[in-house]
Amino acid sequence: MRRIPLLAFVFVLLAACTPAPPVASPTDTPGPSTPTAEPSPTVTPPCPNHPTPACTGVPPGTKLRKLKLNEDGEAYRVRKRGTVLDGVHIPGVLLIHAEDVVVRNSRIDGYVSNLDGEKSFRFSISDSTVGPAKGCITMPAVGYERYTALRLHVRGNSDGFRASGDDIEIRDSYIYLCSNPDDHSDGVQAYDSGKGLIFDHNTVDQRFAKDITAPIFLTDGRQRDITLTNNLIMGGTFSIQVREAGGKMVVTGNRLVDKSWVYGPVDSECPRIDWQDNTLVTIDEDYTITGTVGPLECVG
């Protein structure tokens, strides 16, 4: 598995991508650097259809406590098992180097990584915003294995989610992708992956990134048991690329914005995929589906 060096946090804050649509920014308030486990009273409003900035990320009205970066002024590293980060603002990278960490109702201006050399650590993250409001970081916003991500607003990273191991569940999230020159931007990418990836009811917008591969790019040859369901996707060279996976491959109920790709809608290993009820659609500026163009056939 490819490992990211601990201090490789190069923030390439170039205006190489169109900024993500605005999202309500909670007020940052000063506070202690030690996070609290107190639950936040705010709740993210439910998404009426597919996820948008309005119903993902930090819930409106949340007061965030800015944490002091404790790793070379670039990152906040968690070392204690079971730590809960609730209602915090991390003005850099979040390194999860302990088991069973919980992140919720929080804003991370860099990216989230659970790798420490050859080790990885299980964590969950929900109702949080990941990535800078301006510029573009050439990194996956969330990675790499053994994690659950729910109702995230991902922005300002060239990759949305990295799947580099087992047991990954990503649901109800909005991913707005950017790119820097020579990037290969992806919404969810398998890289030395493992078993069990669920990618359900997410919106991936790659229409305005220039250096791209695909909103869904799962072709590394090691992945097993992939479930891609009920997503709204747009952009990419080919929008859906699923190949060389083992076990079950399920691609059902997805909606692809018509003519949003460069080369074609699908390049996948069709005979081995359970491919059902995928369609081409049109949308408005709020990601509401305005029409159905026709069925989305598997090609490849």
N, C-alpha and C positions, 0 to 999 in steps of 0.2 A: 504494500500500500504506500502511495506517495505521502510523505509527511511534510508539513509546512514548518520550517524553522521558527522557533519561538519568537524571535525578534524580527521576522519578515513582515512587518506591518507597514508597508510602504503605501501611504495614502496618495493616490494619483488624482488630485482634485482638479481635474481639467474639465472644461465645459465641452466634453465630447459627446454628451448625451443631452437630450431634452429633459429638463427637470420633471419629476413626477408630478401628477396633478396634486394641487394643494390638499393638505389634510389638516384638520384642526390641531394646533400645537398646544398641549397642556403647558401651564405655567411652571417654570422651573423655580423652586424655592430652595434657599440654602439649607443644609442639614448636615448631620454627622456622616462620616464616611462609612460607618458600620451599618449595613442594611438591616431592616426590621422584618420580622415575619408576620407583622400585622396585616390582615387581609385588606385590600382596598375596597371601599364601598361602591366604586363606580363600575358600570357594566357597559361593555361594547354593545351598541344596538344591533339586532340581528339583521343579516343581509336578506333582503326580500327575494333576490334571485341569485346571481353570482356575486362573489365578493367584489367590493369597490373600496376606495379609500375611506368612504363614509362609514363603513361598518367593519373595519379591520384596524389593527394597530392600537395605540394607547386610547382607552376610552375617553370621550370628551369630559372635560372638567377635572381630570386627574391632576393632582399636584405632585410634581416629581421632585425628589431630593437628589441633587447632583452628588455623585460619589467621586472622591479623589482617586485618580489613576494610581495604582500601586505597583506597576510593572514598567519601569523606565519611562514614565510619563506618557506612555502610549496605550496602555491596556489596564484593565481591571481584572485581576486573576482571583478566582475563587478556589480555595484549597480545602475548605471544610465540607465534609459530607453532609448532605441534607440542607444546605444553605438555601434560603428563600430570598430572592430579590423581588420585591414588590413595590411598585411605585418609585422606581429610581431612574435617574438619567446618568448613563455612562458615556462621557464625551470622548470615546475612543473604542477600542476593541474589547470584547468580553471573552476571556479565556476561562473555560469551565474545566478545572483540573481536580474535580472531586465527584464522587458518585451521587446520584439522586438530587442534583441541584434543580430548583424550580425558579423560573423567571416568569413574571407576569406583570401586566400593566406598566411596562417600562419602555424606555427609549435607549437604544444603543446606536451611537453615531458611526460606529465602524462596522464590524461583523462579529459573528459568534462562532467560536471554534472549541471543540471538545477533545482535541488531540494534544498530547504532551509526549513528544517522541514516539515511541511505539505503543503508548497507552491511549485508550479512549475512555470516556466517562459518560454514563447515561444521564440524560437531562430532559426536561420539558420546558417549552417556552410558549406563552399564550398571550393574546391581547397586547401585543407589543409592536413597536416600530423599530425596524432594523435598517441602518444605512443613513448616510448624510442627506440633509435636505437639498444640498447643492453639490455638484461635482460627481465624480464616478470613481469607485474603488475597484481595482482589478483583483477581486477576490470573490469567493462564494459568500453570500450574506449569512448563511447558516450551514454548518457541517460539523461532523462528517459521518458519524454512525451512531446507532442506538439513541435516537432522539425522537421526540414528539413535538410538532409545531402546529399550533392552532390559532387561527384568526390573526395572523401576522400581516402587517403592511411592510413589504420589503421594497426598498428603493435605493438608488445610488450605488449599487453593486453590479458588476458585469454578469455575475452568476447569481441565481436565486438560491438554490439548494444544491448541496453536493451530497451524493449518496456513495459512500466509500466503505460500506460495511453492512451489518445486519440491522433489522428491526427499526425501520424508519417510517414514520407516519406523519404526513403533511396534509392538513385539511383546512378548508374555509379561509384561505389566505389570498392576498392580493400581491402580485409580484410585478413591479414595473422595472424593466431592464434597461441598462445603459451600456456603453462600451467605450473603451479607449482604443487607440490604434493598435492593431495586432492582437486584440482580444478575440476570444471565441465564445461570445456570450451565449448562455443557456439558462432556461428557466429552472429545470431540474436535470442534473447530469450525473450519470453513473461513472465512477472512476475507481477501479479496483473494488468493485462493489460486492455485496454479499446477498443474503437471503431476506426477503420480506420488505418490499417497498410499497406503501400505500400512498397514492397521490390523488386525493378526492376533493372535489368541489372547490377548486382554486381558479383564480383568474390570472393568466400570464400574458402580459402585454409587452411584446418585443418589436413593435412596429417602428419605433423611432431610434433604436440602436442600429449602428452601422456595421460594426465588426461582429458578426453573429454566426451561430450555428442553428440552434432550434429552441423553441420553448420547452419541448420535451425531447431530450437527447439521451437515450439509454441503449448504448451499443458496445459496451466494453468487454462483453464476452464472459464475464464472471457472475453477472446478476442472475438471481433466481427468484421466481414468484413475484411478479409485478402486477399491481392493480392500478389502473388509470381510469377513473370514473368521474363523470359529471363536471368536467372542467370546461372553462371558457378560455380558449387560447387564440393567439393572433401573432403573426410575424414569423421570422425565421427564414433560412434558406429552404429547407423542408420543415414544416411545422411539427410533425410527429415522426420521430425516428426511434423505432424500437426493434432491435436486432440482437441475435446471438445470446438470447437469454435462455435459462433453463427453467424447469418447473412450469407453473402456470403463467400465462400472459393474458391479462384481461384488459381490454380497451373498450369501454362501453359508456354510452350516454354523454359523450363529449361534444362540444360545440366549437367549431372552428370558423373564425371570421373569413368570409369569402374573399379571395384574391389578396390576402394580406401577406402571402409568402413571396419569396424570390423565384425559386425553381419549381416548386410544387407543394401540394398540401401534405403528402404522406410519402415516406420511404421506409418501409417496415417489412418484417419477416412474416408476411400475411398468413401462410398456411399453418403456422403454429400459434396464432393469436386468436383468442375468443373476441371477435370484433363484431359489435352489435350497436345499433341505435346511435351512430355517430353522424352528425349532420353539419352542413355548411349553412352559416347564418349571416345576417347583417345586424349591426348594433348601432345605437346612438352614442353620444359623447359620454353618457353615464353608464355605459356597458349594459344597457337594457337591450335585449334581443328584439329587433323590430321586424324580422322576417326570416323565414326558412327558405334557403335557396334550393336545397335538395340533399340527398344522402351523401355522406362522406365515405367514399369507398377506400378500402385498403389497397395500397399500391406498393409493389416491391417483391 
